[in-house]
């Protein structure tokens, strides 16, 4: 039986085949470009839509809470074997004092508080656990009342679905106190930029993930 041979392509057929291959490659490159552009665009949009941005983009290089944002650095409380995290106590259990009021590290309850806005004080031991997860505490102390200040602080806190707690904290030295893991800032007059700078400088920079 004679061996069957493939017909030879004419020059025009060869050119058409090359064009088809090139067009196929171009379509594939365009598809990859569109997917990449869409992904990047989606992340950019989310970073604006979510007030705190994207937490995984905000995370600093240090997972130990030693961020370099605004405020006053407070030494981390150490427990046995030099541990600074996971210093759990049960509710009502006595413990050594933490290194600041409100606490910015140290002994805390096993369960953190839910993120959000509170009209009643929260136990400091519960708040510290929130800071360990990279959260921010916004606290006010107004013995004679401060309705306008509370409204202003509420406006800021409402912009964060995760990572911020606003609550009264009676007995503080100043009207406003901001806390993060290992950091504190105290002042008397409402300063939106100062508060937002503190939040952006420290949110999601605790030793445990924000959740």
Buried (B, 14 or more C-beta within 10 A) or exposed (E): EEEEEEEEEEEEEEEEEEEEEEEEEEEEEEEEEEEEEEEEEEEEEEBEEBBBBBBEEBBBEEEBBBBEBBBEEBEBBBBEEEEBBEBBBEEEEEBEEBBBBBBBBBBBBEEBBEBBBBEEBBEBBBBBBBBBBBBBBBBBBBEEEBEEBBEBBEEBBEEBEBBBBBBBBEEBEEBBBBBBBBBBBBEEEBBEEBBEBBBBBBBBBBBBEBE
